[in-house]
Amino acid sequence: MKKITLILLMLVLLSVTGCKDGGKDLYLPEAKNDKVYTTIGGEDELKLIITDGKTLDSRISAPEGYSRTEAEKGSFAEFVRQYKMKENKSPVLLYDGREKGNQSVHAAVFALPIENYDLQQCADSIMRMYAEYYWHTGQTDRISFHFTNGFICDYPKWRDGYRVRINGNDVSWSKDANYDDSYDTFTKYLRIVFSYAGTLSMESYETEIISVDELDIGDVILKGSNPGHVVMVADVCENKVGEKAFLLAQGYMPAQEFHVITNPNHKGDPWYYESEMTFPLKTAEYTFADETMVRTLKY
């Protein structure tokens, strides 16, 4: 597999058409906010929204003739469906608390924590969902992510007091701290992961190709590049003949809150129907050109 050096990881080349991959600096750059869009409302009002719903499955209804697929108790699917959502019509906020410029492309906003750094972008938001799931379900030994150069950065090592040391293109562990399993230590670990992982590492080391009809909650549609982008399947429903529909969620750049995106093919209905999942696939803010980029996470 082609490996990207850590020198490349430190590049700060951005593009407005996708998410920056890897090498996200640990400083707070000034984020532009050219707010020219309006929030969802008026003729763009979303249907299927239950305004007082507190979780994903209680906020967005399945379309007529569809019902949500089964989710095993304690599974990641159940975790996502039951995840707390921000109040209906909440704006998507950037990492620094300002509103994202385009407020017309989300159906709901996850109350997923985000740090005050421009780090938690598209792939990072999905990694955060998985990490939070393992943290809150007592499976912290399963928290592990690859850097873009292939280095495995696992939380148990970090929890035990080891820290990442970088020497040129070499990455290694160094025992620099005491054991600490606090949530604060967990978030500092994630900050390092988000600095050196992204769509390229997700594509290279943590995914495999699947077909559209195999997509399930937690799977991703991915374009690993610099820039690239990734969206996660946040929910799945099915009709009586087995046709599926999907809710897709994303983070984006600058780093921002994780949110369920709308479907540009039909106003008012955020679900992406199986018959529409052909490539190039146009989502709310990104078009995926290549069908081979449909993949599933294997954390």
N, C-alpha and C positions, 0 to 999 in steps of 0.2 A: 504494500500500500504506500502511496505517495505520502511522505511526511513533510509537514511544514515546519520550518525552523522557528525557534522562539524569537529570532530576529524579526521574521515576518509577523510574528504574533504582536509585536510592538508597533506595527504600522497603524496609523490613525487615518487611513483613507476611508472616507464615508461616501455614501451615495443615498439620494433620496428615494431610490427605487427598491431598496432592500435593507436588511439588517447587517450592520457591521459584524464581521466574524473575528473573534479572538483579539488579543492585544488591546483590550479596552483599558484605557489608562485609569489609574486610581486617583484622578483629580476631578474637579467639578467644572467642566467646561461650560461656557455660556450657551444655553439652549435657545434657539430661535423659536418664536411663537407667532407665526404669521397667521393669525386667526381670521380666516375668511369663510369658514363654514358655520352653519347653525347647528344647534343640537337637534336631535330627532324630535319631530313634532309636526303639526299641521298635516299636509297631504302625505308626508313621509311617516306618519304615526305607525308604529309597529303593532300589528295584530298579534294574537297569541300570547300577549304579555299579561301576566297577572300582577297588577301593580304592587300588591302587598306581599308578594312571595319573597321569602327570606333566603331561599336556597335556589340553586339552579333549576332543579326539577319542579319547584313550586313557583318559580318566576316565569318560565317559558313553557307553555303548553305544547303537547304534541299536536300536529295538524290533524284535521278531521280524517278519520279512517285509519289513523296510525296510533300505536301505543308504544311506550318505551320498552326496550328490551330488558331482560332480566339482568340484575346486577347482584353478584354474590355478596353476602354480608361480609363486611370487613375488607372488601376489594378496593382497588384504586377507583374503579368505576363508581362504586357507591360513594367514595370519598369526594369525587368531583361533583357528583349530583347533589350531595348534601353540603357542599361548600357554601359558606356564607357569601351572599352577594351584597354589594352596596345598594343603597336606596334606589328605587326605580328612577331613571332619567339622570342619574349621577353622571357628571362628566368624567372622562378618562383624564387622570392627572399624570403629569410628567414626574420624574424622580425628584424634582425640586419643588413640587407643589403647584406649579402652574398648570393650566389646562392645555391639553393637546390641541393643536390647531384645528384638526379635523374631528369634529364631534358628531359627524353624520354617519359613521360606519360601525357603530356598536349597538348591540341590543341589550347588553347587561354588562356590569363590571364586577369582577371577582374582588372580594375583600382580601386579596393576597398581599402580604407585606411586600414592600419595596424599599430599598435603602436609598439614602440621599447621595447616590452616585450614578453616573450615566453608564451603568453596567447591565442592569437586568432588562435586556432587550428581548428579541424573539425566542431564540433557543433557551436563553437563560430563564425566561418565565416558565417554560415547560419543565426544565430541570428543577426549578424551584417548587413546582407543584408536586413532582415526584419526591423530592427531598422532604417537603412538608408532610407528605403522606407517610413516609417511612418514619419521620420523627414522631409524629402524633400517634402512630400505631405501634410504637415500641420496636421498630425494625431498623434501628439506626445503623446496624452492621451492614445493611444493604446499600447505604448511601455511598456512591462511588461514581466518579465521572472522569472521562479522559480529557486531557489537554489536547490541543490541536496537533501537537507533535507526538502524541501517543502515550505520554506519561499518565499513569493512573493515580488520580488524587482521591483517596478514599477518606471518608469522614472518621472512621475508627482510628486511623493513624493520627489524624489531626486532633481528635479528642484526647488521645494519649500523650499529647504534648509535642508531637513532631510538626515541623513547619517546612514549607517548601523553600529550597535554596536553588538559585539559578546562577550558573556560571557559564556564560556564553550560550551554547546550545544544550548544555547539560542541565538536567533537573534532578534533584535528589532531596531526600528527607534529612532533616537535622533535628535532634532532640533538644528543643530550646525552651520548653515550658512544662508545667505540671499537668497532670490529668485534669480535664475540665469538661463536663458534659452539659454545661449550661446552654441555654438558647442563644445567649450572646456569642459564645464560642462557635456555635452552629452557624450563625449569620456571618461571622468573620470567615469561616470556611467557605461559605457560598460566595462571598465577595471575591475570594481568590479564584474559585472555579470560574466565575463569570468573567474574570479578567483574561483567562487563558483557554476557555472553551467556547464553542459556538456551533454554527451550522456545519462547518467542515468536520469538526471532531464528532458531532452527532452522526453525520453521514458515514464517516470512515470507520467508526469503532462501535457504535451503539445502536445501529439500525439494520434492518434487512428488508429486501423488497417483498411486498405483498401485493395482492390485487385489490381493487377498489371494493369488491364485495366482501373482502375480509376485514375491512376497517372496523375498528371497535373503539370504545372510549380509551383514551390514552395513546392511541396511534397518531402518527403525524403524516402530514404531507410536506415534503422537504425539498428544498433546493439548496444544496451545500455549496456556497461560493463566497466571494468577498466583493460585493455584498451578496447575500442570499436571503432566504426567508424560510420560516417554518410555521405552520399552524397545527394545532392539536385538535383531534376529535374530542369534544367535550361531552357530547351526548349522542345517543342513537335511538331511533324509533323505527318501527316496522309496521307495514300494513298486512292484511290477511293473505296476500299472495307472496309475501316475503320481500317486498321492495323496501329498501331502507331510506332513511333520511338522517342527516347529520347536522349537529350544531358544531361550528368551528370556533376556536378561540385563539387569540394571539397576544403577544407583546409586540412592541415595535421600537423604532428609534425616533427621537431620543428615548432612553429607557422610560417606560411608562407602565401603568397598571394593566394587568392581564384582563382581557375583555372578550366577550362573545361577539363575533362580527356579524354584520348583516349580509344578506345575499343580494348582490347587485342585479341579479336576474329578475327579482320580483320584490317590489316595495311591500313592506308590511309583514313579510314572512321571512324570518332569519334562517329557516332550515335549508340545507343543501340536499336536494333529492338525488338518489342514486343515478337516475337517468341523466342528471346534469353533471355528474362527476366524470367528465371527459376532458381530454387535454388538447389544447391549452385550457387550463382551469382558471377562470377569473374569479378571484375572491375580492373582498371589500377593498383592499389596498394593494394587492399583488396578484400577478398572473403567473401561475406555474406552467411552464411550457412542456415539461417532459414527464411522461407517464411513469417512467422508472423511478421517479422521486416520491412515489407513494411507499411509505415505510412504516415500520412499527418499532417502538422503543423496546429495548430489552434490558432494562435496569433490574 
